[in-house]
Amino acid sequence: MSDKFDVIVIGSGPAGYVAAIRAAQLGLKTACIEKWKDDKGKGVNGGTCLNVGCIPSKALLDSSHKYHAAKEDYAAHGIGTGDVSIDVPAMIKRKAKVVKQMSGGIAGLFQANKVTSLYGSGKLLAGRKVEFVSNEGETKVLEAENVILASGSVPVDIPVAPVDGDVIIDSTGALELQEVPKRLGVIGAGVIGLELGSVWGRLGADVVCLEAMDDFLAMMDQQIAKETKKILTKQGLDIRLSCRVTGTEVKGKEVEVTYTDKDGNEQKETFDKLIVCVGRRPFTENLLSADSGVNLDERGFIYVNDLCSTDAPGVWAIGDVVRGPMLAHKGSEEGVVVAERIAGQKAVVNYDIIPSVIYTDPEVAAVGRTEEQVKADGEDYNVGTFPFLAIGRAVAADEAEGMVKMIADAKTDRVLGCHVVGPHAADLVQQVAIAMEFGSTAEDIGMTVFGHPTHSEAIKEAALAVNGHAIHMPNRPKRKKK
């Protein structure tokens, strides 16, 4: 193996592996370093997202959804299933199979694009040199014209709930449970907490989510957040806001959690398992030498400019390890852009149009600004909403909960944001993201012909409602808001 490359990427998660592939496609001699190992100690690609994040959690979400549907929903369709049971180890085994298939896919893509795959750890030294320690313990110093740091993130630990991997677990441990806990506590009612709570709640666990924030899903449009909380509470999730955990005590196979409620009163709850889901932090341990020239900001993220360039010439950073939302697709887009800029192209990331999704059932998704953000910016705007209850396809599929909300500039009618809680929300919001990328107005979307019957007709109707032209519900008087 040559020790010199045009590009060395440290990390093969969604940001890193995409950057490596795109760089190689552009004719750059590229290597990608990954420290992740499977349960047999073999190096695998994909980082957190593929191994213990996006992909395995969605596998479990889908399995639990199918179980719940068979147990609770099929009878209404005239389908008898008899006694329905869940084999949790089999479900976990299927999840592992999905992960293995996807990680093998990345290895195949590396081979097809002539990316040199290196399994071990990488540390950036001065002068764009990288100290590589292989999984077998061999150390080499590699050189590159450009280095891309894509080391990702890890779960945040909190002193009051130390993870022991048995009773108190993090999001990784929650993907490996071999049986359904009777009572499950979740610290944090954010994206990860709600998704994991939904998995085990649908399988029969009594789930309590303890959230320190006063507002539910504070980063989301609050009208959509309130609708989401109503739906999830109806499903059985016990979501308690303004609850700060102050201590935990493991007692045998249970854990007693002490917290203060919204009134400041001390409360106690006992759970079979406790998942700590209070966020993630950038992973930079042993990534940078003291003289690497790369700096961190006050929150521990690698400091980069708008083009993902660090303070060290020829060194870039992308994905969860830099500012912005910790979203796999955000990191992937940064990976493409950085690779293309290294190759001399003028690509940029449009950070204003990055969709976000919560994979509960129904899904919650958004793109662009919330109504609260637009209002805070002092802009005149119009809002259109439309319920799935008025969409024939959603009613026929027994998926009529939720709504679409669209926000547009009052003067230009350009779409400023779209927020959805409901069936296939992730895919519906993506339609609006495409429209926003091309500067579409609400009228443009409303004039577009949508297939019937489809869930996506809710997008068209919400766009029409922005200007008081919805067809399948009474329109409210059009009014400007500020």
N, C-alpha and C positions, 0 to 999 in steps of 0.2 A: 504494500500500500504506500502510495506517495504521501508525504507529510505536508504537501502544499496544495491549497485549494483556492478557487476563486471565492467560494462562499462556504462557511461553516455555520450550520444551524445547531444551536443547543436546545434540545427539546423537540419531540415529535408529536405534540398534541395538535389540535386543529389549526393553530397558528403556525407551528413549526413545520409540520409535514407538508402543508400547502405551500409555504415559502420555499421549502427545499425542492418540491416538484416544479414549481413555476420557475425557479432559478435555473434548474437543469434544462427545462424546456427552452429557455432563452440562451442556451449554449454555455452556461457557466458550470465549471467543474465544482460539484457540490457534495458536501458530506453532511450528514445529520446524526447528532449524538443523542441517544436516549438511554436513561438509567432505569426505566421501568422493567420489572421482571414479572413473569407469570408465577403461578403457584409451584412450578417445577424449577424455578430459578433461571428460566430462559428469557433472554431479552426480547421485549415486544414493543411495538410502536403504538401510538395513539394517546399517550399521556393520560391525564385524569379523565378527560371527557369520554374516551372510549373504554377505559378500563374500570373506572369506578364513578363515572359521572353520567353524562348525557345518555349514552347508549344503554348501559345496564339498567339505569333507572327507568328508561322508557320501556324496556323489555318487561320489567316487573309491573309497571303501570298498565301495560296492555294485558298481561296475564291476569292481573287482579280485576281489570275491567270485564274481561270475558267471564271470569268466575261470577262476578256480581250480576252480570246480565243474565247468565244462565240460571242463577238462583232466584233473582228478583223480577226480571223483566220479560223473560220469554213467554210466560204464561199468558200475558196480555195479547200476544201474537198468536195464541192458539197452539204454542209449542210446549209439549210436556217433556220434562227432563228427568223426573223422578228425583231421588235424593242426589244432591250435588255436593261433592266434597273437594277439598283442595289438598294436593300433595305438595307441600312447600319445598322439600328437597328437590323434587322433580322440576318445580318452577325455577329454583335457583340454578339447577343444572342446565336448563334451557337458556337462561340468561348468560351463563358462562360460555355456552356454545355460540351464542350470538356475538359475544365479545371476541372470542377466538377467531371467528370468521371475519370480523371487521378488521382486527389487527393484522391478520394474514393478508387482507386486501391491501393495506398500506404497504406491507413488505413487497407485494407484487407490483404496486405502482412505483415504488422506489427502484425496483429492478428494471421495469419497463422504461423508466426515464433516466436510468443510469445514475441514480443518486447513491453514493456510498453510505451504507448504513453502519453506524458504529454503536455498539451496545456497551454502555458504561457511563461515567460522569464526565462532564466538561467544565472547566474553569477558565474564565477569561483572564489572560495575563496582559501585560503592557504590550503595545505594538501589534495588536491583532493576532497574538499568539494564544493558543488554547491548549491547556494541559488536559490531556485525555487519559483517564484511568479506566481500562477495560474491566468488564465483569470478572475477568480472570486475574485481575491485579496488575496487568502490564501498564506501564506509564509511558506516554509519548507526548512530545510537544509538537503540535500541529500549527501551521501557518496559513493565514488566509488574507486575501485582499479585503474581504468583508466578513464580519461576524454578525449573526442574527441571534439575539437572546430571546428564547421563547420557553422559559422554564415554568410558566404556569402559576398555579396557586394551590394552597392547601387549606383545610378547614381551620377556622379560628378556635383556639382553646380558651376556656374561661376557668379561672381558678376555683369558682364555686361549684363546678361540675367537672372534675377531672375524669377524662375518658379512661376506662379500665379495659375496654374491648369486650366486656362480658355483659354487665348490667347497664353501665353508662357507655354509650357508643356514639360515634360520629356518623356522618353520612355514608362513609365507606362500610362501616359495620352494619348499618341498616340494610345494606344490599345483600348481606350474607346470613341473615337470620334463618334458622332452620325450622322454626315453628312460629305460629301467630301468637304474639303476647296477648294476654287477656286485657291488661291495662297498659297503654303506651303513652308515655309523656314525651312531648317534643318541645324543646326550648327554642323558640323562634317560629314565627308564622310568616316567614318570607317564602320565596320561591321553593327552595329545597325542602323546608319544613312542611309546606303544604303538599308537595308532591309525595314525599315519603309518608306523611300522615295519611294521605289518600290511599296509597298502596295497602298499608296494613289495616286501615279502617275498612276498606272494601272487603278485606279478607276476614273481618270479624273482630278486630281489636277495638276496644273502647279508647278513643284517642283524645287527649287533651293537649292543646297547643298553648303554651305560655309565651306571650309576646310582650316585650318591654315597651314597645312604642304605643303611643296613645291612639294612633290612626292605623287602620288595617291597610296593608299594601300601600304605604305612604307614597311610594314612587309612581303609583298608577293613577290614572284619572279616578277621582274619588266617587263619581257616580257609578263607574264600572266596579270599583272596589267594593262599594256597599252592596251592589247586586251580587257580586261574587261571594261575599261573606254570607249573605242570606241563603244562597244556593248551597254552599258548603255546610252551613249550620243545619240546614234541612236534611242533608245527607248524613249527619251524625257527628261531624267534627265539632268538638267543644273548643272554640277559639276564645281565649281570654286575653283581652288587651290590658295595657298598663300594669302588667304583672312582672315584677323583677325578682328573679331567682336569687336568693341570698345564701343558700346552702343545700348540700345534698349529703345523705348518709346511706351507704350501702349496708343493708341488713340481710345477710344471706343471699337469696336470689331476688331480692326486691330493693328498691331505692326509695327513700323518703326525701321528698323535695320540699324545701321551705321557700316561700316567696311572699312578697308583699303585694296586695291587690291594689286596685285603682283608688281605694279609700285609705291606703296606707296601713291596712290591717295585715297582720301576719297570718299566713295560711299554710297548711301542710297537705300534701298529696302523696300517695304511695303508688308506685308503678312497678310492673315486671321488667320493663325496659325503658330507658330514657335516651332519646336521641338529642344530641347537641347540634343545633343548626343555626348558629348565630352569625353566619357569614364566612367569607374566605379572605385570605390575605395572600399577597404576592410571595412566591417562593424564590428566595435569593440566597439561601444558605449555601456557603461554599461555592458560589457562582462567580464571584468577582475577587480578584486579587486587590490588595490595597492600592497598587499603582496602575490599575486597569484604565483609569480615566473616566469610568462610568460612575455617575452619582445617583443617589436615591433621593426622593422627595420626602417631605415630613411624614408621610403615611407609609413609607417603606417601599413605594413603587419605584421602578427605574425611571429616572427623569428622561423624557423625550420631548422633541418639538412636535409640531403638527404632522410631520412626515415620518415620525417614529425614529428619528435619528437621536442618538445619545450625545453626551458631551465629548465622547471619544471619537475621533475621526474614523469612519469606516465601520463603526459599531452601531447596530440598530437593535431595537427591542420592540416586541409585539405581543399581543394577547393579554392574558390576565396579569402579567407582570408589569404592565404600564397602565396609565390613567384610563378612565372610561369604564363602561359596563363590562363585567366579566361574562361575556357571551362568546361561545365558540365561533359563531359566524362573524362576529366583529374581529376576532383574532385572525380568522382565515382571510378576511378581506385585507387586513393589514399585511398579512404574509404575502399576498399577491402584489400589493402595491409596493412593498419594500423590494421584492425581487425585481420588479419592473423598473424601479428607480435605479437600482444597482446596475441594471442593464442599459441605462441611459434614457428610459422612457419617462413620461411626465404624469404618471398615474397619481391619483389622490383618493382618499377615503371620504365619502360623504357621511360624516358622523350624524347628520341631522335625520337620516333615514335608515336607522338600524332597528329592525323589529325586535321585540322581546316577547317571550312566551312563557306561560306557566302551564305545565301539562297536567293539570287536574282534569276532572271530568264534570262539567264541560271545561274546555280550555279557556285560558285568558290570554289575550294577545294585544299588542299595541305597536303603533309606529307613529313617529312625530311627537308633537307636544300635547300635553294634557290641557284640559280647560283651565285648570289652576295656573299652569305656566303661562298660557296665552293672556289670561286676565292680569297676572302679575307683570307682564311686559307692557300692559296698557294698550293693547291692540283691540280694535273693533272686530268682532267675529260673530259668526252665526253657527248654530249647532243643529244637527239633524240626528234623531235617534229612530231606531226601528226595532221592534221585538221579533224574535224568532217565532213567537206564537202566531204571527200573521204570515208565516212562510209555509206554504203547503208541503214542501219536501221535508222540512223540519218536523212538522206535525205528523206526517205519515211515518217518519222514522222514530217517532217518540223522542225527539231531541229538541223540544220547543222552549227550553229554558234559556234565558239570556237575551242579549240585545247587541246591536251595533250602534256606535256613536261616532259621528263624523263632525269635525270642526273645520271651518273654512274662513278665510279672511273676508270681512264684510264688504270690502271695496273691490278686491280683485277676484274673489271667489276661489282662490287657490287653496287647495287642501292643506291644512296645517297639522292635522293629526287624525288618526282613526283608532278606535278602541273597541274591543270585542270581548264579550264573555258569552260563550255558546259553542255549538258544535263546529268542529273544524276551524276554530278561530285562528290558529296559526296560518293555515292556508289562505283564509279569507283576507287577513291583514296583509299578506304578501301581495295580493292583487293591488291593494291601495299603495303599498310601498313602490311598486312599479310605476303606478300613476303619478305619485309624488316625485319620483326621480325625473319624470319628464314634465314636471310643472303643471300637472293637470288641475283643472278646477272641479268643484263639485258638480257643476253642470256637465262637464265632459264625461264624468263617470255616469251621471244620470242619463245621458243620451246614448250610452253604450248599450248594445243589445246583450242581455244576459240570458243564458239558456233557462228554460223552464221545464219541469220544476227543479230548482237547485237551491242549496243553502246560500249561494253567493248572491241571490236576488236581494238578500238583506242589505248587502253593500250598496246596490243600486238604489234601493228604497231610502236608505239613510242619506245617500247623496242627494236624492230628490228632496228629502225632507229638510235639508239645509236651507233651501229656498222656498219651502212651503208647497212643494209639488208632489209629495208622496201620493201614490195611487192607492195602496192597499191599507191605509189607515187614515183617519181624519187628521188634517193638518192643523197645527197650532198657528195663530197669527205670526207672520214673520216679524222678527224684531232683532235689532242689533244689540249686542252686548259689549260691555267694556269692563 
